[in-house]
Amino acid sequence: MLSAHRSPWRHVIFSELHSIAIREMLSSLHQSIAGENGPSVSYRRLFDMRPLVWLAILLIGSSIPAWAQTDTLRLTLDEAISRALAGSPDVIRGRLLIARARAERSRQGAFFPSLPELEYSRATDAPFGGTEENNWELGLTQEIELGGQSALRLRASDAAIAQTEFEARAVELAARANTRRAYFAVIAAEDRLRLADSLAAFAVRLDTIAGRLLGVGEISELDRNVLRIERAGELIGRSNAAGDLAQVRADLSLLLGLAPTMVPEPLRDESFAAGSSIEATLNRVSIVEAAIAVGSDTILTHRPEWAALAQSLERHRAERSLGSRQLIPTIRLGAFIQSDRLMIGKDDLQGNDVVRNGFDGIDKSDRFLGFRLGMAVPLPFAGLYNTGGGDIAVADAEIALVESERNILATTIRADIGRAAIRLRAAAEAMRLYQRDISPVISRNLELLERGYAAGELSATQVVTQQQQLVRVQDGLIRARREYAEAFADFERATAQ
């Protein structure tokens, strides 16, 4: 154990160097627990310290990863979400599906089921064996539906558009939640790395002090080895924290569609609170829990997946109605212009010469305007004609399938919202416990620890032991913040906020 008795060497070395190291570590922990999470707090103070600290900086700096030399993109949570939505392949695909559904509606939006039919015919004949004559006819025919099929096709197309929009909304909500989780995962990893930096620097300084004390016989070789092992462990922990930060930053970069040379850095503005205050969050959770308890359908109607199934049901019902109208006759209206020419000469007549000599011939042209009315009557022979029975059977099967999916989805949504509410309540309660009960006690313990060391009542080993307890608490606070942020993101996705 490190000796706690007083000596000239302890007064010169221990108080001069070790006290600086411990105060720096305690101050860093205290500020971190109190919420001062500025990115340069510990580094500013390190540069103000004595040359011994430069050794710790060099040792720690040797393990700085390659991304420290790349470009940094600082962005808020809202900016990260906007960037993720703009580049997400799933979100882009949803928008393209909406465009396709709207194009399909334009194809189904015509009132007439088919194009008008324009027909021209020409006939050449020679009646009574006379001179050839040219007759022609020009007609226009249009098919007209009587069962309101055009309106039903538009109804099915509108439902398909709405269904696609709701499905795209569900994808967007999932992308928002994933980005939010990745964003706060980076913040938590940064906090852990900052804590690991302070602990590694403190361990290096403490080991240096122990080496000098060993040289003057103040401590044993065993105590020096204990601190050397502590230093190695803290440096390994710092390296692991840097690796974790690089991993979560890579995950966030993938969601944001950033180039490999760009490093996202979250801005710790109001979005760091992961939403509203804890009390407001708990009130929202209570409202949702009350709706779940009474079995209210309100929590279902807000979910885009539920609304998408409702529109799918509407589309299949419209398609079924279309199938049932296959037996309704279709009218064919037409108009035509016809030209007839009759040409009979004297030579075309056969028989009595007196009659032939008295006949001067006929050359007459007539034009007629007429109308046609026809009706296509489907005969009720399923094997010969399309009577709509197949369309009705398919629509009935689809409707039954959607109804089954709605029942399953209702249970899934209620369970999803229930889990999200439970998780968020637990995370909010943990955050409130840290803020209300643990942080003040830890702050007081930091003061007592520093005072006890200054008075010579605690050895360096005892300080290290207490430091490890404080580190566990600080790490727990970092985890609680990340859990609260992720639970808040899942709750917003589950409630479609």
C-alpha positions as CSV (number, residue, x, y, z in Angstrom):
1,M,0.0,0.0,0.0
2,L,1.1,3.6,-0.5
3,S,2.2,5.1,2.7
4,A,-0.1,7.8,4.2
5,H,2.4,9.1,6.7
6,R,4.0,12.6,6.2
7,S,7.6,13.0,5.1
8,P,9.7,15.7,3.3
9,W,9.6,13.7,0.1
10,R,5.8,13.4,0.4
11,H,5.5,17.1,0.9
12,V,7.7,18.0,-2.0
13,I,6.6,15.3,-4.6
14,F,3.3,14.0,-3.5
15,S,1.7,17.3,-2.7
16,E,3.2,19.2,-5.6
17,L,2.4,16.7,-8.3
18,H,-0.1,14.1,-7.0
19,S,-2.4,16.8,-5.6
20,I,-2.6,18.4,-9.0
21,A,-3.4,15.1,-10.7
22,I,-6.2,14.2,-8.2
23,R,-7.7,17.6,-8.3
24,E,-7.8,17.5,-12.1
25,M,-9.5,14.1,-12.1
26,L,-12.0,15.0,-9.4
27,S,-12.8,18.3,-11.1
28,S,-13.3,16.5,-14.4
29,L,-15.6,13.9,-12.8
30,H,-17.5,16.6,-10.9
31,Q,-18.2,18.7,-14.0
32,S,-19.2,15.7,-16.0
33,I,-21.7,14.6,-13.3
34,A,-23.0,18.2,-13.0
35,G,-23.7,18.3,-16.7
36,E,-20.8,20.4,-18.0
37,N,-20.2,18.3,-21.1
38,G,-18.4,20.8,-23.3
39,P,-16.0,19.0,-25.6
40,S,-12.9,20.9,-24.5
41,V,-13.2,21.1,-20.7
42,S,-10.6,18.5,-19.7
43,Y,-8.3,19.4,-22.6
44,R,-8.2,23.1,-21.7
45,R,-7.1,22.3,-18.2
46,L,-4.5,19.8,-19.3
47,F,-2.7,22.4,-21.3
48,D,-2.6,24.7,-18.3
49,M,-0.8,22.0,-16.1
50,R,2.8,21.3,-15.5
51,P,5.2,19.5,-17.9
52,L,4.4,16.1,-16.3
53,V,1.0,16.2,-18.0
54,W,2.6,16.4,-21.4
55,L,3.8,12.9,-20.8
56,A,0.2,11.7,-20.3
57,I,-0.9,13.6,-23.4
58,L,1.8,12.0,-25.5
59,L,1.0,8.5,-24.2
60,I,-2.7,9.0,-24.8
61,G,-2.2,10.8,-28.1
62,S,-0.3,7.8,-29.5
63,S,-3.6,5.9,-29.7
64,I,-5.6,8.6,-31.4
65,P,-7.3,6.9,-34.4
66,A,-7.0,8.0,-38.0
67,W,-10.4,9.7,-38.1
68,A,-9.0,12.5,-36.0
69,Q,-7.4,13.9,-39.1
70,T,-10.5,13.8,-41.3
71,D,-13.1,16.5,-42.0
72,T,-15.7,17.0,-39.3
73,L,-19.4,17.6,-39.9
74,R,-21.1,19.2,-36.9
75,L,-24.8,19.0,-37.0
76,T,-27.9,19.1,-34.8
77,L,-30.3,16.3,-34.3
78,D,-32.8,17.8,-36.7
79,E,-30.1,18.3,-39.3
80,A,-29.1,14.7,-39.0
81,I,-32.6,13.5,-39.4
82,S,-33.2,15.7,-42.4
83,R,-30.0,14.4,-44.0
84,A,-30.9,10.8,-43.2
85,L,-34.4,11.1,-44.7
86,A,-33.0,12.8,-47.9
87,G,-30.5,10.0,-48.5
88,S,-32.2,6.9,-47.1
89,P,-32.7,4.2,-49.9
90,D,-35.9,3.0,-48.1
91,V,-37.4,6.5,-47.9
92,I,-36.5,7.2,-51.5
93,R,-38.1,3.9,-52.6
94,G,-41.2,4.9,-50.7
95,R,-41.4,8.2,-52.6
96,L,-41.0,6.4,-55.9
97,L,-43.7,4.0,-55.1
98,I,-46.0,6.9,-54.3
99,A,-45.2,8.4,-57.7
100,R,-45.9,5.1,-59.4
101,A,-49.3,4.8,-57.6
102,R,-50.2,8.3,-58.8
103,A,-49.2,7.5,-62.4
104,E,-51.4,4.4,-62.1
105,R,-54.3,6.6,-61.1
106,S,-53.9,8.8,-64.1
107,R,-54.1,5.7,-66.3
108,Q,-57.3,4.6,-64.6
109,G,-58.9,8.1,-64.5
110,A,-60.5,8.1,-68.0
111,F,-64.3,8.0,-68.1
112,F,-64.5,5.8,-71.2
113,P,-63.1,2.3,-70.8
114,S,-61.7,2.3,-74.4
115,L,-60.8,4.7,-77.2
116,P,-63.4,5.6,-79.8
117,E,-63.3,3.4,-82.9
118,L,-63.1,5.1,-86.2
119,E,-63.9,2.9,-89.2
120,Y,-63.8,3.6,-92.9
121,S,-65.0,1.1,-95.6
122,R,-65.2,1.3,-99.3
123,A,-67.1,-1.0,-101.7
124,T,-66.9,-1.3,-105.5
125,D,-69.7,-3.2,-107.3
126,A,-71.6,-3.2,-110.6
127,P,-75.4,-3.7,-110.0
128,F,-77.3,-5.3,-112.9
129,G,-74.0,-6.0,-114.5
130,G,-73.5,-2.3,-115.2
131,T,-70.7,0.1,-114.7
132,E,-68.6,-0.1,-111.5
133,E,-69.4,2.4,-108.8
134,N,-67.6,3.4,-105.6
135,N,-69.5,3.5,-102.3
136,W,-67.8,4.4,-99.0
137,E,-68.8,4.7,-95.3
138,L,-67.1,6.5,-92.4
139,G,-68.3,5.7,-88.9
140,L,-67.3,6.5,-85.2
141,T,-68.3,4.2,-82.4
142,Q,-67.8,4.6,-78.6
143,E,-68.2,2.0,-75.8
144,I,-70.0,3.3,-72.7
145,E,-70.1,1.6,-69.3
146,L,-73.4,1.7,-67.3
147,G,-72.3,0.4,-63.9
148,G,-70.1,3.2,-62.7
149,Q,-66.9,1.2,-63.3
150,S,-64.9,4.3,-63.9
151,A,-65.7,5.7,-60.4
152,L,-64.8,2.4,-58.9
153,R,-61.4,2.3,-60.6
154,L,-60.7,5.8,-59.4
155,R,-61.7,4.7,-55.9
156,A,-59.3,1.8,-56.0
157,S,-56.5,4.0,-57.3
158,D,-57.0,6.6,-54.6
159,A,-56.9,3.9,-51.9
160,A,-53.7,2.5,-53.4
161,I,-52.1,6.0,-53.3
162,A,-53.1,6.5,-49.7
163,Q,-51.9,3.0,-48.8
164,T,-48.5,3.7,-50.4
165,E,-48.2,7.1,-48.6
166,F,-48.9,5.5,-45.2
167,E,-46.4,2.8,-45.9
168,A,-43.8,5.4,-46.8
169,R,-44.7,7.3,-43.6
170,A,-44.0,4.1,-41.5
171,V,-40.6,3.8,-43.2
172,E,-39.8,7.5,-42.5
173,L,-40.7,7.0,-38.8
174,A,-38.3,4.1,-38.6
175,A,-35.6,6.1,-40.3
176,R,-36.1,8.9,-37.8
177,A,-35.9,6.5,-34.8
178,N,-32.8,4.8,-36.2
179,T,-31.0,8.2,-36.8
180,R,-32.0,9.4,-33.3
181,R,-30.6,6.3,-31.7
182,A,-27.4,6.5,-33.7
183,Y,-27.0,10.2,-32.9
184,F,-27.2,9.7,-29.2
185,A,-25.0,6.6,-29.4
186,V,-22.3,8.9,-30.7
187,I,-22.9,11.4,-27.8
188,A,-22.6,8.6,-25.3
189,A,-19.5,7.2,-26.9
190,E,-18.0,10.7,-26.8
191,D,-18.8,11.0,-23.1
192,R,-17.1,7.6,-22.4
193,L,-14.0,8.6,-24.4
194,R,-13.8,11.9,-22.5
195,L,-14.1,10.0,-19.2
196,A,-11.5,7.5,-20.4
197,D,-9.2,10.4,-21.3
198,S,-9.4,11.8,-17.8
199,L,-8.8,8.4,-16.2
200,A,-5.9,7.5,-18.5
201,A,-4.2,10.9,-17.9
202,F,-4.7,10.5,-14.2
203,A,-3.3,7.0,-14.2
204,V,-0.2,8.1,-16.1
205,R,0.4,11.0,-13.7
206,L,-0.2,8.7,-10.7
207,D,2.3,6.1,-12.0
208,T,4.9,8.8,-12.6
209,I,4.5,10.0,-9.1
210,A,4.7,6.5,-7.8
211,G,8.0,5.9,-9.7
212,R,9.6,8.9,-7.9
213,L,8.3,7.8,-4.5
214,L,9.7,4.3,-5.1
215,G,13.1,5.9,-5.9
216,V,13.2,7.6,-2.5
217,G,11.8,4.6,-0.6
218,E,8.3,6.0,0.1
219,I,6.4,3.1,-1.4
220,S,7.1,-0.6,-2.1
221,E,7.6,-2.2,-5.5
222,L,4.3,-4.0,-5.0
223,D,2.5,-0.7,-4.7
224,R,4.3,0.7,-7.7
225,N,3.2,-2.4,-9.8
226,V,-0.4,-2.0,-8.7
227,L,-0.4,1.6,-10.1
228,R,1.4,0.4,-13.2
229,I,-1.2,-2.2,-13.8
230,E,-3.9,0.5,-13.2
231,R,-2.3,2.7,-15.8
232,A,-2.2,-0.1,-18.4
233,G,-5.8,-0.9,-17.7
234,E,-6.9,2.7,-18.1
235,L,-5.0,3.1,-21.4
236,I,-6.6,-0.1,-22.7
237,G,-10.0,1.2,-21.6
238,R,-9.2,4.5,-23.4
239,S,-8.3,2.6,-26.6
240,N,-11.5,0.6,-26.4
241,A,-13.6,3.7,-25.9
242,A,-12.0,5.3,-29.0
243,G,-12.8,2.2,-31.0
244,D,-16.4,2.2,-29.8
245,L,-16.7,5.9,-30.8
246,A,-15.3,5.1,-34.2
247,Q,-17.8,2.3,-34.7
248,V,-20.9,4.4,-33.7
249,R,-19.7,7.3,-35.8
250,A,-19.4,4.9,-38.8
251,D,-23.0,3.7,-38.1
252,L,-24.2,7.3,-38.1
253,S,-22.2,8.2,-41.2
254,L,-23.8,5.3,-43.0
255,L,-27.3,6.5,-42.1
256,L,-26.4,10.1,-43.2
257,G,-24.8,8.9,-46.4
258,L,-21.5,10.7,-45.6
259,A,-18.2,10.1,-47.4
260,P,-15.6,8.0,-45.6
261,T,-13.5,11.2,-45.0
262,M,-16.4,12.9,-43.2
263,V,-16.8,12.4,-39.4
264,P,-20.2,13.4,-37.9
265,E,-20.1,15.3,-34.6
266,P,-23.3,15.9,-32.8
267,L,-23.9,19.4,-31.5
268,R,-25.0,19.4,-27.9
269,D,-27.8,21.9,-28.1
270,E,-31.4,21.6,-26.8
271,S,-31.7,18.3,-28.6
272,F,-29.2,16.7,-26.1
273,A,-32.1,16.5,-23.7
274,A,-33.7,13.9,-26.0
275,G,-36.9,15.8,-26.2
276,S,-39.0,17.4,-23.6
277,S,-38.4,17.4,-19.9
278,I,-38.6,14.3,-17.8
279,E,-41.9,15.3,-16.1
280,A,-43.5,16.1,-19.5
281,T,-42.3,12.8,-20.8
282,L,-43.8,10.9,-17.9
283,N,-47.1,12.7,-18.4
284,R,-47.1,11.6,-22.1
285,V,-46.3,8.0,-21.0
286,S,-49.2,8.1,-18.5
287,I,-51.7,9.2,-21.2
288,V,-50.6,6.4,-23.4
289,E,-50.7,3.8,-20.6
290,A,-54.3,5.0,-19.8
291,A,-55.3,4.5,-23.4
292,I,-53.8,1.0,-23.4
293,A,-55.6,0.1,-20.2
294,V,-59.1,1.0,-21.5
295,G,-58.4,-0.6,-24.9
296,S,-58.8,2.6,-26.9
297,D,-58.4,2.4,-30.6
298,T,-56.9,5.9,-30.7
299,I,-53.4,4.4,-30.3
300,L,-54.0,2.3,-33.3
301,T,-55.3,5.0,-35.7
302,H,-52.1,7.0,-35.3
303,R,-49.9,4.3,-36.6
304,P,-49.3,4.5,-40.4
305,E,-49.2,0.7,-40.7
306,W,-52.8,0.5,-39.4
307,A,-54.0,3.3,-41.8
308,A,-52.2,1.5,-44.7
309,L,-54.2,-1.7,-44.0
310,A,-57.4,0.3,-43.9
311,Q,-56.7,1.7,-47.3
312,S,-55.7,-1.7,-48.6
313,L,-59.1,-3.0,-47.4
314,E,-60.8,-0.1,-49.2
315,R,-59.0,-0.9,-52.5
316,H,-59.9,-4.5,-52.4
317,R,-63.6,-3.7,-51.8
318,A,-63.6,-1.4,-54.8
319,E,-62.0,-4.1,-56.9
320,R,-64.7,-6.6,-55.7
321,S,-67.4,-4.1,-56.8
322,L,-65.7,-3.9,-60.2
323,G,-65.8,-7.7,-60.5
324,S,-69.5,-7.8,-59.7
325,R,-70.3,-5.3,-62.5
326,Q,-68.9,-7.5,-65.2
327,L,-72.5,-8.8,-65.9
328,I,-73.8,-5.3,-66.6
329,P,-74.3,-4.7,-70.3
330,T,-72.1,-2.2,-72.2
331,I,-73.6,0.2,-74.7
332,R,-72.0,1.0,-78.0
333,L,-73.1,4.3,-79.6
334,G,-72.1,5.1,-83.1
335,A,-72.6,7.6,-85.9
336,F,-71.7,7.2,-89.6
337,I,-71.8,9.0,-93.0
338,Q,-72.4,6.8,-96.0
339,S,-72.1,7.6,-99.7
340,D,-74.0,5.6,-102.4
341,R,-73.7,6.1,-106.1
342,L,-75.8,4.4,-108.8
343,M,-74.6,4.3,-112.4
344,I,-76.6,2.5,-115.1
345,G,-76.1,3.2,-118.8
346,K,-78.0,2.3,-121.9
347,D,-75.6,-0.4,-122.7
348,D,-76.1,-1.9,-119.3
349,L,-79.7,-2.9,-120.1
350,Q,-80.6,-6.0,-121.7
351,G,-83.8,-6.8,-123.5
352,N,-86.1,-4.9,-125.8
353,D,-84.3,-2.5,-128.1
354,V,-87.2,0.0,-127.9
355,V,-86.8,0.2,-124.1
356,R,-83.0,0.5,-124.4
357,N,-83.2,3.2,-127.0
358,G,-85.6,5.2,-124.8
359,F,-83.4,4.9,-121.7
360,D,-80.8,7.7,-121.2
361,G,-79.1,6.1,-118.2
362,I,-78.9,6.7,-114.4
363,D,-76.0,8.4,-112.5
364,K,-77.1,9.3,-109.0
365,S,-75.2,9.9,-105.8
366,D,-76.7,10.0,-102.3
367,R,-75.2,10.6,-98.9
368,F,-76.7,9.5,-95.6
369,L,-76.1,10.4,-91.9
370,G,-77.0,7.6,-89.6
371,F,-76.7,6.3,-86.0
372,R,-76.1,3.0,-84.4
373,L,-77.0,1.6,-81.0
374,G,-75.6,-1.7,-79.8
375,M,-75.3,-3.5,-76.6
376,A,-72.7,-6.0,-75.4
377,V,-74.6,-8.5,-73.2
378,P,-72.3,-10.8,-71.2
379,L,-73.8,-14.3,-71.2
380,P,-73.7,-16.1,-67.8
381,F,-71.4,-18.8,-69.0
382,A,-68.4,-18.7,-66.7
383,G,-66.4,-21.1,-68.8
384,L,-67.0,-19.1,-72.0
385,Y,-67.0,-15.5,-70.9
386,N,-65.5,-13.4,-68.1
387,T,-68.4,-12.9,-65.8
388,G,-66.3,-11.4,-62.9
389,G,-66.4,-14.4,-60.7
390,G,-62.7,-14.8,-60.6
391,D,-62.2,-11.1,-59.7
392,I,-64.7,-11.4,-56.9
393,A,-63.1,-14.5,-55.5
394,V,-59.6,-12.9,-55.5
395,A,-61.0,-9.7,-53.9
396,D,-62.8,-11.8,-51.2
397,A,-59.5,-13.6,-50.4
398,E,-57.6,-10.4,-50.2
399,I,-60.2,-8.8,-47.9
400,A,-60.1,-11.8,-45.6
401,L,-56.3,-11.7,-45.6
402,V,-56.3,-8.0,-44.7
403,E,-58.8,-8.5,-41.9
404,S,-56.6,-11.2,-40.4
405,E,-53.5,-8.9,-40.7
406,R,-55.4,-6.1,-39.0
407,N,-56.2,-8.3,-36.0
408,I,-52.6,-9.4,-35.7
409,L,-51.4,-5.8,-36.2
410,A,-53.7,-4.5,-33.5
411,T,-52.1,-6.9,-31.0
412,T,-48.6,-6.0,-32.2
413,I,-49.1,-2.3,-32.0
414,R,-50.6,-2.4,-28.5
415,A,-47.7,-4.6,-27.4
416,D,-45.2,-2.3,-29.2
417,I,-46.6,0.8,-27.6
418,G,-46.8,-0.9,-24.2
419,R,-43.1,-2.0,-24.3
420,A,-42.0,1.5,-25.5
421,A,-44.0,3.1,-22.7
422,I,-42.6,0.8,-20.0
423,R,-39.0,1.3,-21.3
424,L,-39.4,5.1,-21.5
425,R,-40.9,5.3,-18.0
426,A,-38.0,3.2,-16.5
427,A,-35.4,5.3,-18.4
428,A,-37.0,8.6,-17.3
429,E,-37.2,7.4,-13.7
430,A,-33.6,6.4,-13.8
431,M,-32.6,9.9,-15.1
432,R,-34.7,11.6,-12.5
433,L,-33.0,9.4,-9.8
434,Y,-29.6,10.3,-11.0
435,Q,-30.4,14.0,-11.1
436,R,-32.3,14.2,-7.8
437,D,-30.6,11.7,-5.6
438,I,-27.3,10.3,-6.9
439,S,-25.6,13.4,-8.4
440,P,-25.8,15.5,-5.2
441,V,-24.4,12.6,-3.2
442,I,-21.6,12.0,-5.7
443,S,-20.7,15.6,-5.7
444,R,-20.5,15.5,-1.9
445,N,-18.4,12.4,-2.0
446,L,-16.0,14.1,-4.4
447,E,-15.5,16.9,-1.9
448,L,-14.9,14.5,1.0
449,L,-12.5,12.5,-1.1
450,E,-10.4,15.5,-2.1
451,R,-10.5,16.8,1.5
452,G,-9.5,13.5,2.9
453,Y,-6.6,13.2,0.6
454,A,-5.4,16.7,1.2
455,A,-5.5,16.1,4.9
456,G,-3.4,12.9,4.5
457,E,-6.2,10.7,5.7
458,L,-6.4,8.6,2.5
459,S,-3.6,6.9,0.6
460,A,-3.3,6.9,-3.1
461,T,-4.6,3.4,-3.3
462,Q,-7.6,4.4,-1.4
463,V,-8.1,7.3,-3.8
464,V,-7.9,4.9,-6.7
465,T,-10.5,2.6,-5.1
466,Q,-12.9,5.5,-4.6
467,Q,-12.2,6.8,-8.0
468,Q,-13.3,3.4,-9.5
469,Q,-16.6,3.7,-7.7
470,L,-17.1,7.2,-9.0
471,V,-16.2,6.0,-12.5
472,R,-18.9,3.3,-12.3
473,V,-21.4,5.9,-11.3
474,Q,-20.4,8.3,-14.1
475,D,-20.5,5.4,-16.6
476,G,-24.0,4.6,-15.3
477,L,-25.1,8.1,-15.8
478,I,-23.8,8.0,-19.4
479,R,-25.7,4.8,-20.0
480,A,-28.8,6.2,-18.5
481,R,-28.7,9.2,-20.8
482,R,-28.3,7.0,-23.8
483,E,-31.0,4.6,-22.7
484,Y,-33.4,7.6,-22.2
485,A,-32.6,8.9,-25.6
486,E,-33.1,5.6,-27.3
487,A,-36.3,4.9,-25.3
488,F,-37.6,8.3,-26.3
489,A,-36.9,7.6,-29.9
490,D,-38.7,4.2,-29.7
491,F,-41.7,5.8,-28.0
492,E,-42.1,8.4,-30.6
493,R,-41.9,5.8,-33.4
494,A,-44.4,3.5,-31.6
495,T,-46.9,6.3,-31.0
496,A,-46.2,7.8,-34.5
497,Q,-45.2,11.2,-33.1
